[in-house]
Amino acid sequence: MNRRFTATVVRATGSWYDVLTDDGTALRCRIRGRLRLKGVRSTNPVVVGDVVSCEVEEGDGEGVIVDISPRRNYVIRRASNLSKESHIIAANIDRALLMVTLQSPETPPEFVDRFLVTCEAYKVPVTILLSKVDLQDPEAVAAFRAVYEGAGYEVLEVSVPEGRGVEEVRGLLAGHTTLVSGNSGVGKSTLIQTIDPSLEIRTGEISESHHKGRHTTTYSTMYPLQGGGAVIDTPGIKGFGLIDIDDAELWHYFPEMMRTAPGCRFYNCTHTHEPGCAVIEAVKAGEIAWPRYESYLKILDEDEKYRK
């Protein structure tokens, strides 16, 4: 006789899924084949953070995921092969922490802005962690903060060796389910392990020859925190292609443009060329940072070929 129960996915390898029940029991599961046939264009039908229904036969130590509860939100990107498929990073999260470094390695601005757009689109609150701040140029740090705080985002400076920002991040994590994401080498795993030393998380060094981070996290994993809540550590992401966001709605996910757009002359303004565009005027006046507006234009241009 099969026993059915509800659990949360805490690790996903693509073939097997580790789940945790409400009473803290861990179980390894596979997914029922038909779950892959629901028309989801995702490379991963079940993701970390999913609440799932599982069945296990009495006397059998392995289970089967038979259903997925509706997700209240998720963070999604285009699959790395640039197809029309998507890759969901995590689901049902209270907050995302985007870790960024300005050098050693450098996080591309377009990566930052695409990640932020996705969080806005799927209603995931996001805080930017400016990592390894002890190694960064102070002027570059000030310029970065001006751009993103001006857009409306909280930016925290973090240096694990100096203990800087660690307590603030610990406060953000307490009692919440939090996704920690960023390029390889920005210090995600190191920060998480500093906040909770009881966790066994692999960490690595920066490649001196290429100044890029080595992948130390192979699969997305949710770790329960001693102080309550859970943190999701993710593999480093190289690129962040947007998916299922139309050109006409893209500006809705730039908070500073949303605040300014009501002043535009035309209700359907694209904020690219129209006369009487309040957004363009705000860019000229320095009220909207040029790098952010430039990202908006680049996303409109670069993603067009994937939407056809």
SERO-4910 file (N, C-alpha, C, O; in steps of 0.05 Angstrom, whole numbers):
BEGIN
 pado doro    nc1    nc2    nc3   cac1   cac2   cac3    cc1    cc2    cc3    oc1    oc2    oc3
  Met    A     17    -24      0      0      0      0     18     25      0     37     27     16
  Asn    A     12     44    -17     27     68    -19     19     89      2     -5     92      8
  Arg    A     39    102     14     34    123     33     40    150     20     61    154      9
  Arg    A     21    168     22     25    195      9     29    216     31     17    215     52
  Phe    A     47    235     25     54    256     44     64    280     29     71    278      5
  Thr    A     65    303     43     74    328     31    102    334     41    108    329     64
  Ala    A    119    345     24    147    351     31    157    375     15    144    383     -5
  Thr    A    180    385     23    193    407      8    218    397     -5    234    383      8
  Val    A    222    404    -30    247    395    -44    270    412    -34    270    437    -36
  Val    A    291    399    -24    314    413    -13    339    409    -30    359    424    -26
  Arg    A    338    391    -49    361    387    -68    351    374    -93    335    355    -92
  Ala    A    360    384   -116    352    374   -142    376    369   -159    391    387   -165
  Thr    A    380    344   -167    403    337   -184    396    333   -213    413    330   -230
  Gly    A    370    333   -218    361    327   -246    351    299   -249    333    294   -266
  Ser    A    361    281   -233    352    253   -234    338    245   -208    318    231   -208
  Trp    A    350    255   -186    338    249   -160    334    274   -145    347    295   -150
  Tyr    A    315    273   -126    308    297   -110    307    289    -81    295    270    -73
  Asp    A    321    305    -65    319    302    -36    297    319    -25    296    343    -31
  Val    A    279    308    -10    256    323      1    257    321     32    269    302     43
  Leu    A    244    340     45    243    341     74    214    344     82    200    363     73
  Thr    A    204    326     98    176    328    107    174    348    130    193    358    141
  Asp    A    149    354    137    144    374    158    155    365    185    162    382    201
  Asp    A    158    339    189    169    330    215    199    326    214    211    316    232
  Gly    A    212    335    191    241    335    190    252    309    178    277    305    179
  Thr    A    236    291    168    245    267    156    255    272    127    242    284    111
  Ala    A    280    262    121    292    266     95    287    241     78    288    218     88
  Leu    A    282    244     52    276    222     35    286    228      7    285    251     -2
  Arg    A    296    208     -7    305    211    -34    282    202    -53    270    181    -49
  Cys    A    276    219    -73    254    213    -91    262    216   -120    281    230   -126
  Arg    A    248    202   -137    249    207   -166    222    220   -173    204    222   -156
  Ile    A    219    229   -198    193    240   -205    178    221   -224    189    206   -239
  Arg    A    152    223   -221    135    207   -239    136    218   -267    136    242   -271
  Gly    A    139    200   -286    145    208   -314    126    229   -325    135    247   -339
  Arg    A    100    227   -319     81    245   -332     84    274   -322     73    293   -334
  Leu    A     98    278   -300    103    306   -291    118    322   -311    117    346   -312
  Arg    A    133    308   -328    149    322   -349    132    329   -373    142    342   -392
  Leu    A    107    321   -374     91    323   -398     68    343   -395     48    341   -409
  Lys    A     71    363   -378     50    382   -373     53    408   -389     40    428   -384
  Gly    A     70    407   -409     74    430   -427     92    452   -415     94    473   -427
  Val    A    105    446   -393    124    465   -382    149    465   -398    161    444   -403
  Arg    A    157    488   -407    181    490   -424    207    492   -407    226    504   -416
  Ser    A    206    480   -384    229    482   -367    247    457   -369    237    435   -373
  Thr    A    273    462   -365    291    439   -365    289    424   -339    298    401   -338
  Asn    A    277    436   -319    275    422   -293    246    425   -282    239    446   -271
  Pro    A    230    404   -285    202    406   -277    198    408   -247    178    419   -238
  Val    A    217    398   -231    216    400   -202    241    415   -192    263    408   -201
  Val    A    237    435   -175    260    452   -167    261    454   -136    241    449   -122
  Val    A    284    463   -127    287    468    -98    267    489    -89    264    510   -102
  Gly    A    254    483    -67    233    501    -57    205    492    -63    186    501    -51
  Asp    A    202    474    -83    176    464    -90    164    449    -66    178    434    -52
  Val    A    138    452    -62    123    436    -43    110    414    -60     95    419    -79
  Val    A    116    389    -54    108    366    -71     92    345    -55     95    343    -30
  Ser    A     76    330    -69     63    307    -58     80    282    -66     87    279    -90
  Cys    A     86    265    -47    102    242    -52     88    217    -43     70    217    -26
  Glu    A     96    195    -56     86    169    -48    110    150    -43    130    152    -56
  Val    A    107    133    -23    128    113    -18    115     87    -10     96     87      6
  Glu    A    124     66    -21    113     40    -14    124     31     14    147     36     20
  Glu    A    107     20     30    116     11     56    139     -9     53    139    -27     37
  Gly    A    160     -3     69    184    -20     68    204    -11     47    226    -22     46
  Asp    A    197      8     30    215     18      9    226     45     19    210     63     27
  Gly    A    252     49     17    264     74     27    264     97      8    272    119     15
  Glu    A    255     92    -17    255    113    -37    226    120    -45    208    103    -45
  Gly    A    222    146    -51    196    155    -57    193    165    -86    212    165   -101
  Val    A    168    172    -93    162    183   -119    147    209   -116    127    210   -101
  Ile    A    155    230   -130    141    255   -130    119    253   -151    124    248   -174
  Val    A     94    256   -141     71    251   -159     56    277   -166     40    277   -185
  Asp    A     61    299   -151     47    324   -157     63    347   -145     78    344   -126
  Ile    A     60    370   -157     73    395   -148     52    415   -141     34    421   -157
  Ser    A     54    427   -117     35    448   -110     40    473   -125     63    478   -134
  Pro    A     20    490   -130     25    515   -144     46    532   -131     47    534   -106
  Arg    A     64    544   -147     85    560   -136     76    589   -131     62    600   -149
  Arg    A     83    601   -109     75    629   -104     94    648   -118     86    670   -124
  Asn    A    118    639   -124    137    655   -140    160    637   -148    162    614   -138
  Tyr    A    178    647   -164    203    632   -171    221    651   -185    213    673   -194
  Val    A    246    643   -187    266    658   -203    273    640   -227    281    617   -223
  Ile    A    271    652   -251    274    636   -275    292    650   -294    294    675   -295
  Arg    A    307    635   -311    323    646   -331    322    629   -356    312    606   -356
  Arg    A    331    639   -378    332    624   -403    353    602   -400    374    606   -389
  Ala    A    346    578   -410    365    556   -409    390    563   -423    390    579   -442
  Ser    A    412    552   -414    439    560   -423    444    556   -453    462    568   -465
  Asn    A    428    538   -466    431    534   -494    417    554   -511    415    552   -536
  Leu    A    406    575   -498    392    597   -512    367    588   -528    359    601   -546
  Ser    A    357    565   -520    332    556   -533    309    571   -520    313    589   -504
  Lys    A    285    563   -528    262    575   -516    254    562   -489    234    569   -477
  Glu    A    270    543   -481    265    531   -455    276    548   -432    293    565   -436
  Ser    A    264    544   -409    272    559   -386    285    541   -365    283    516   -367
  His    A    299    554   -346    310    539   -324    302    554   -299    310    577   -295
  Ile    A    287    541   -282    278    553   -257    299    548   -235    307    525   -231
  Ile    A    309    569   -223    330    567   -203    320    557   -176    332    540   -164
  Ala    A    298    569   -167    286    561   -142    257    572   -141    251    591   -155
  Ala    A    241    561   -123    213    569   -121    205    574    -92    218    564    -73
  Asn    A    183    589    -89    172    594    -62    192    607    -43    196    597    -21
  Ile    A    204    629    -51    224    641    -35    214    668    -24    198    682    -37
  Asp    A    224    676     -1    216    701     12    233    724      2    224    747      1
  Arg    A    258    719     -5    276    740    -14    299    728    -30    307    705    -26
  Ala    A    310    743    -48    334    736    -62    356    755    -54    352    779    -51
  Leu    A    380    744    -50    404    760    -46    421    756    -70    431    734    -76
  Leu    A    426    777    -85    443    776   -108    471    786   -100    475    809    -94
  Met    A    491    768   -101    518    775    -94    533    784   -119    533    771   -140
  Val    A    546    807   -116    559    821   -138    588    828   -130    592    837   -107
  Thr    A    607    824   -148    634    835   -143    642    852   -167    635    846   -190
  Leu    A    655    874   -162    663    893   -183    690    885   -195    696    894   -217
  Gln    A    705    869   -181    729    857   -192    736    832   -176    727    828   -154
  Ser    A    751    814   -188    760    789   -176    738    771   -166    737    765   -142
  Pro    A    719    762   -183    715    769   -212    696    793   -215    683    801   -195
  Glu    A    694    803   -239    675    825   -245    648    814   -252    646    797   -270
  Thr    A    627    823   -239    600    816   -246    590    835   -268    589    859   -263
  Pro    A    584    825   -292    575    843   -313    549    858   -305    531    846   -294
  Pro    A    548    884   -311    523    899   -304    498    887   -317    477    888   -304
  Glu    A    500    876   -341    477    865   -354    466    841   -338    442    836   -338
  Phe    A    484    826   -326    475    804   -309    459    814   -285    438    803   -279
  Val    A    469    834   -272    456    846   -249    428    855   -257    408    849   -243
  Asp    A    426    870   -279    400    882   -286    380    861   -295    356    863   -290
  Arg    A    389    840   -309    371    819   -318    361    803   -294    337    796   -293
  Phe    A    378    798   -274    369    784   -250    348    801   -236    328    790   -227
  Leu    A    353    827   -233    334    844   -219    308    846   -234    287    846   -221
  Val    A    308    847   -260    284    848   -276    267    822   -270    243    824   -267
  Thr    A    280    799   -270    266    774   -265    253    774   -237    231    765   -234
  Cys    A    268    784   -217    257    785   -190    233    803   -189    213    797   -175
  Glu    A    234    826   -203    211    844   -204    187    831   -217    165    833   -208
  Ala    A    193    817   -239    171    804   -255    157    782   -239    133    779   -242
  Tyr    A    172    768   -223    160    745   -209    156    751   -179    152    733   -162
  Lys    A    157    778   -172    150    787   -145    167    774   -123    157    765   -103
  Val    A    193    774   -128    212    765   -108    228    789    -98    243    800   -113
  Pro    A    225    797    -73    241    819    -62    271    812    -64    278    789    -60
  Val    A    287    832    -71    315    826    -75    332    847    -62    326    871    -63
  Thr    A    354    838    -49    374    856    -38    401    850    -52    407    826    -56
  Ile    A    416    870    -58    442    867    -71    464    866    -50    465    884    -33
  Leu    A    480    845    -51    503    844    -32    529    850    -49    536    834    -66
  Leu    A    542    872    -43    567    879    -56    589    865    -41    598    873    -20
  Ser    A    597    842    -53    615    823    -39    644    830    -42    652    845    -61
  Lys    A    661    820    -24    690    824    -24    697    853    -26    715    861    -40
  Val    A    682    869    -11    684    898    -13    712    908     -4    721    930    -12
  Asp    A    726    891     12    753    898     20    773    898     -4    795    910     -2
  Leu    A    765    885    -26    782    883    -49    774    902    -71    787    904    -92
  Gln    A    753    918    -67    742    934    -88    752    963    -86    759    972    -64
  Asp    A    751    977   -108    759   1005   -109    736   1022    -96    713   1020   -105
  Pro    A    742   1038    -76    721   1053    -62    705   1071    -81    680   1074    -77
  Glu    A    717   1083   -101    702   1100   -120    682   1083   -136    660   1092   -142
  Ala    A    691   1059   -144    673   1041   -159    650   1032   -142    627   1030   -151
  Val    A    656   1027   -116    635   1019    -98    614   1042    -95    590   1037    -95
  Ala    A    624   1066    -92    606   1089    -89    589   1093   -113    565   1099   -112
  Ala    A    601   1090   -137    586   1093   -162    565   1071   -165    543   1077   -174
  Phe    A    572   1047   -158    553   1025   -160    529   1030   -141    506   1027   -149
  Arg    A    535   1038   -117    514   1043    -97    495   1066   -107    471   1064   -103
  Ala    A    507   1086   -119    491   1108   -129    471   1099   -150    448   1108   -150
  Val    A    480   1081   -168    462   1071   -189    439   1055   -178    416   1060   -185
  Tyr    A    446   1036   -161    425   1017   -152    408   1026   -129    385   1019   -127
  Glu    A    420   1042   -111    403   1054    -91    385   1075   -103    363   1079    -94
  Gly    A    395   1089   -124    379   1108   -138    355   1095   -152    334   1107   -155
  Ala    A    359   1069   -160    337   1054   -173    317   1045   -152    294   1039   -159
  Gly    A    326   1043   -127    307   1035   -106    315   1009    -91    299    999    -76
  Tyr    A    339    999    -96    347    974    -84    365    978    -60    380    998    -58
  Glu    A    362    960    -41    380    960    -17    407    947    -26    407    926    -37
  Val    A    429    961    -20    455    950    -26    471    948      0    475    967     14
  Leu    A    479    923      7    495    918     31    524    912     23    528    895      5
  Glu    A    543    924     36    571    918     31    580    895     49    575    895     74
  Val    A    593    875     37    600    850     52    629    844     48    639    844     26
  Ser    A    643    838     70    670    827     69    672    806     91    672    813    115
  Val    A    673    781     83    674    759    103    700    761    120    698    758    144
  Pro    A    724    765    107    748    767    124    747    789    145    757    786    167
  Glu    A    734    811    139    731    833    158    706    831    175    703    847    194
  Gly    A    689    812    169    664    809    184    644    831    178    625    834    192
  Arg    A    649    845    156    632    868    149    606    859    136    607    843    116
  Gly    A    584    868    146    558    862    133    547    834    141    524    828    134
  Val    A    563    818    154    554    790    160    530    790    178    511    775    173
  Glu    A    530    806    199    507    807    217    482    817    204    460    807    209
  Glu    A    485    837    186    462    847    171    450    825    154    425    823    152
  Val    A    467    809    140    457    788    124    444    766    141    423    756    134
  Arg    A    456    760    164    444    741    182    416    749    190    397    733    193
  Gly    A    412    775    194    386    786    201    366    783    179    342    777    184
  Leu    A    375    786    154    357    782    131    348    753    128    326    748    120
  Leu    A    366    735    135    361    707    131    342    695    152    327    676    147
  Ala    A    343    706    176    330    694    199    300    691    194    286    710    188
  Gly    A    290    666    196    262    661    194    250    661    166    226    659    163
  His    A    267    664    146    258    666    118    271    645    101    292    634    108
  Thr    A    259    639     78    271    622     57    284    641     37    270    656     24
  Thr    A    310    640     34    325    660     19    342    646     -3    356    627      3
  Leu    A    340    656    -27    357    647    -49    382    665    -50    380    690    -50
  Val    A    405    652    -50    431    667    -54    442    660    -81    447    637    -87
  Ser    A    445    681    -98    453    675   -126    475    695   -134    480    715   -121
  Gly    A    487    689   -157    508    706   -168    526    690   -186    523    666   -189
  Asn    A    546    704   -198    566    690   -215    583    672   -198    583    674   -173
  Ser    A    598    654   -211    617    638   -196    639    655   -184    648    674   -197
  Gly    A    647    649   -160    670    663   -148    663    688   -132    682    701   -123
  Val    A    638    694   -129    631    719   -114    630    715    -84    627    734    -69
  Gly    A    631    689    -76    632    684    -47    607    675    -34    603    678    -10
  Lys    A    588    663    -50    562    655    -39    566    634    -17    556    638      5
  Ser    A    579    612    -24    582    590     -5    598    599     20    592    590     42
  Thr    A    619    615     16    635    624     38    618    641     58    620    637     82
  Leu    A    602    658     47    585    675     64    565    658     80    561    661    104
  Ile    A    552    639     66    532    622     79    545    606    101    533    603    123
  Gln    A    568    595     96    581    579    116    591    596    140    593    586    162
  Thr    A    598    621    135    606    639    156    582    645    174    585    647    199
  Ile    A    559    648    162    535    654    177    526    630    194    517    633    216
  Asp    A    529    606    183    522    582    198    545    561    194    543    545    175
  Pro    A    565    561    211    588    543    208    581    513    209    597    497    201
  Ser    A    557    507    219    550    478    220    544    466    193    543    442    190
  Leu    A    540    483    173    534    474    146    559    464    132    580    476    134
  Glu    A    555    442    117    578    432    101    574    440     72    560    427     57
  Ile    A    587    462     65    585    473     38    612    475     26    631    485     38
  Arg    A    615    465      1    641    467    -12    647    496    -20    629    510    -31
  Thr    A    672    505    -16    680    532    -24    705    529    -41    720    509    -39
  Gly    A    711    548    -58    734    547    -76    747    574    -78    738    594    -67
  Glu    A    768    574    -94    784    599    -98    780    609   -127    769    595   -144
  Ile    A    788    634   -131    787    645   -158    810    635   -175    832    633   -165
  Ser    A    804    629   -200    825    621   -219    842    644   -225    833    665   -235
  Glu    A    868    643   -219    886    665   -223    890    670   -253    894    693   -261
  Ser    A    888    649   -270    894    653   -298    871    667   -312    875    682   -331
  His    A    846    662   -303    823    674   -317    807    693   -300    788    706   -309
  His    A    815    696   -275    802    715   -256    772    709   -254    756    728   -250
  Lys    A    765    684   -257    737    677   -254    735    656   -232    754    642   -226
  Gly    A    711    654   -221    707    634   -200    704    606   -210    694    602   -232
  Arg    A    713    587   -194    708    559   -201    682    551   -189    674    560   -168
  His    A    668    534   -203    642    524   -193    647    506   -169    660    485   -172
  Thr    A    637    513   -146    640    496   -123    614    484   -114    613    463   -101
  Thr    A    592    497   -121    565    486   -116    555    473   -142    552    487   -162
  Thr    A    550    447   -141    543    432   -165    512    433   -170    503    436   -193
  Tyr    A    497    431   -148    468    431   -151    456    451   -130    468    455   -109
  Ser    A    434    462   -138    420    479   -119    411    463    -94    401    441    -97
  Thr    A    417    474    -71    411    460    -46    400    479    -25    410    501    -22
  Met    A    379    471    -11    367    486     11    378    476     37    377    452     43
  Tyr    A    389    495     53    400    487     79    384    500    101    379    525    100
  Pro    A    375    485    121    362    497    144    382    512    161    405    502    165
  Leu    A    375    535    171    393    551    188    387    547    217    364    543    225
  Gln    A    409    547    233    405    543    262    387    564    274    373    559    293
  Gly    A    388    589    264    372    610    275    344    611    264    329    630    270
  Gly    A    336    591    249    309    591    236    311    600    208    328    617    200
  Gly    A    293    590    191    293    596    163    311    577    147    321    558    158
  Ala    A    314    583    122    331    566    105    343    583     83    333    604     75
  Val    A    366    574     73    380    588     52    385    569     29    392    546     33
  Ile    A    381    579      4    385    562    -20    411    572    -33    413    594    -43
  Asp    A    431    554    -33    456    559    -47    454    548    -75    445    526    -79
  Thr    A    463    564    -94    459    557   -123    486    555   -137    505    569   -129
  Pro    A    488    539   -158    513    540   -174    516    567   -186    497    581   -192
  Gly    A    541    575   -190    547    601   -203    534    602   -231    535    583   -246
  Ile    A    523    625   -237    510    629   -263    526    647   -280    535    669   -272
  Lys    A    531    639   -305    548    655   -323    531    677   -337    539    700   -337
  Gly    A    508    670   -347    491    689   -361    462    687   -350    455    668   -337
  Phe    A    447    707   -357    419    708   -346    401    718   -368    394    742   -368
  Gly    A    392    700   -385    374    708   -407    345    709   -396    336    691   -382
  Leu    A    331    730   -404    303    733   -395    285    715   -412    291    709   -435
  Ile    A    262    708   -400    243    692   -415    215    700   -407    210    706   -384
  Asp    A    197    700   -426    168    705   -422    163    734   -411    144    738   -396
  Ile    A    181    753   -419    176    781   -413    174    796   -439    194    798   -454
  Asp    A    151    807   -445    146    822   -470    160    849   -470    165    861   -449
  Asp    A    168    858   -494    180    884   -497    163    906   -484    174    923   -470
  Ala    A    137    904   -489    120    926   -480    118    928   -449    111    949   -439
  Glu    A    124    906   -435    122    907   -406    149    908   -392    150    910   -368
  Leu    A    171    907   -407    198    906   -395    203    929   -376    214    925   -355
  Trp    A    195    953   -384    200    976   -367    186    975   -340    193    989   -321
  His    A    165    959   -339    150    956   -313    168    944   -292    163    947   -268
  Tyr    A    190    931   -300    208    917   -281    233    933   -275    253    922   -264
  Phe    A    234    958   -283    254    977   -275    240    997   -256    227   1015   -266
  Pro    A    243    994   -230    227   1011   -211    230   1041   -216    210   1055   -213
  Glu    A    253   1050   -223    257   1079   -227    242   1088   -252    233   1111   -253
  Met    A    238   1071   -272    222   1078   -296    193   1077   -289    177   1094   -299
  Met    A    185   1058   -272    157   1057   -264    148   1082   -249    126   1092   -252
  Arg    A    167   1093   -233    160   1117   -218    158   1142   -236    143   1161   -230
  Thr    A    172   1141   -259    174   1165   -276    154   1164   -299    144   1185   -308
  Ala    A    147   1140   -309    131   1137   -333    104   1150   -333     95   1158   -354
  Pro    A     91   1153   -310     65   1167   -311     66   1195   -322     45   1206   -330
  Gly    A     90   1207   -323     92   1234   -335     96   1234   -365     98   1256   -377
  Cys    A     96   1211   -378    100   1210   -407     75   1220   -421     52   1217   -411
  Arg    A     79   1232   -445     57   1243   -460     38   1221   -470     14   1224   -471
  Phe    A     50   1198   -479     34   1176   -490     32   1153   -471     52   1145   -458
  Tyr    A      8   1142   -469      3   1120   -450     19   1095   -458     26   1079   -440
  Asn    A     24   1091   -484     38   1068   -493     67   1074   -500     78   1061   -518
  Cys    A     78   1093   -487    106   1102   -492    125   1078   -487    123   1063   -467
  Thr    A    144   1074   -505    164   1053   -502    189   1063   -489    207   1048   -482
  His    A    190   1090   -484    213   1102   -471    239   1099   -486    261   1096   -475
  Thr    A    237   1099   -513    260   1096   -530    264   1120   -549    286   1128   -555
  His    A    242   1132   -558    244   1153   -578    222   1174   -578    223   1194   -592
  Glu    A    201   1169   -563    176   1185   -565    181   1213   -554    195   1217   -535
  Pro    A    168   1233   -567    168   1261   -556    153   1261   -530    133   1247   -527
  Gly    A    161   1278   -511    147   1280   -486    150   1257   -468    134   1252   -450
  Cys    A    172   1241   -471    178   1218   -455    191   1227   -429    213   1237   -429
  Ala    A    177   1223   -407    188   1232   -381    212   1215   -373    230   1225   -359
  Val    A    213   1190   -381    236   1173   -374    261   1183   -388    282   1186   -375
  Ile    A    259   1189   -414    283   1199   -428    292   1226   -416    316   1230   -413
  Glu    A    273   1243   -409    281   1268   -396    294   1264   -369    313   1278   -362
  Ala    A    285   1243   -354    297   1237   -328    326   1226   -332    343   1232   -315
  Val    A    330   1211   -354    357   1202   -359    375   1225   -366    398   1227   -356
  Lys    A    366   1243   -382    382   1267   -390    388   1284   -365    410   1296   -363
  Ala    A    370   1285   -346    373   1301   -322    390   1287   -301    396   1299   -280
  Gly    A    397   1262   -306    412   1247   -286    395   1235   -264    405   1225   -244
  Glu    A    368   1236   -266    351   1226   -246    347   1196   -248    341   1182   -229
  Ile    A    351   1185   -272    353   1157   -277    381   1152   -287    390   1164   -307
  Ala    A    395   1133   -275    423   1128   -282    425   1117   -310    411   1099   -318
  Trp    A    444   1129   -325    448   1120   -353    454   1090   -355    443   1077   -373
  Pro    A    471   1078   -338    476   1049   -341    451   1032   -339    448   1012   -353
  Arg    A    432   1040   -323    407   1025   -321    390   1029   -346    378   1009   -356
  Tyr    A    388   1053   -356    373   1058   -381    386   1043   -404    373   1033   -422
  Glu    A    413   1043   -404    427   1029   -425    421    999   -424    418    986   -445
  Ser    A    419    988   -400    412    959   -398    384    954   -409    380    934   -422
  Tyr    A    366    973   -403    339    970   -414    339    968   -444    326    951   -456
  Leu    A    354    986   -457    356    987   -486    369    961   -497    360    950   -517
  Lys    A    390    952   -483    404    928   -492    386    903   -490    386    886   -508
  Ile    A    370    901   -469    353    878   -466    332    879   -488    325    858   -499
  Leu    A    321    902   -494    301    904   -516    314    894   -542    301    880   -558
  Asp    A    338    902   -547    352    896   -572    362    867   -573    357    853   -593
  Glu    A    375    858   -552    388    832   -553    369    809   -551    373    788   -562
  Asp    A    347    813   -536    328    790   -532    309    787   -555    294    767   -556
  Glu    A    308    807   -573    288    806   -594    290    780   -611    270    768   -618
  Lys    A    315    772   -616    318    748   -633    309    722   -620    304    703   -634
  Tyr    A    307    722   -593    299    697   -580    268    697   -577    257    676   -570
  Arg    A    255    718   -583    226    719   -580    211    712   -606    186    710   -606
  Lys    A    226    709   -627    213    704   -653    203    675   -655    191    667   -675
***
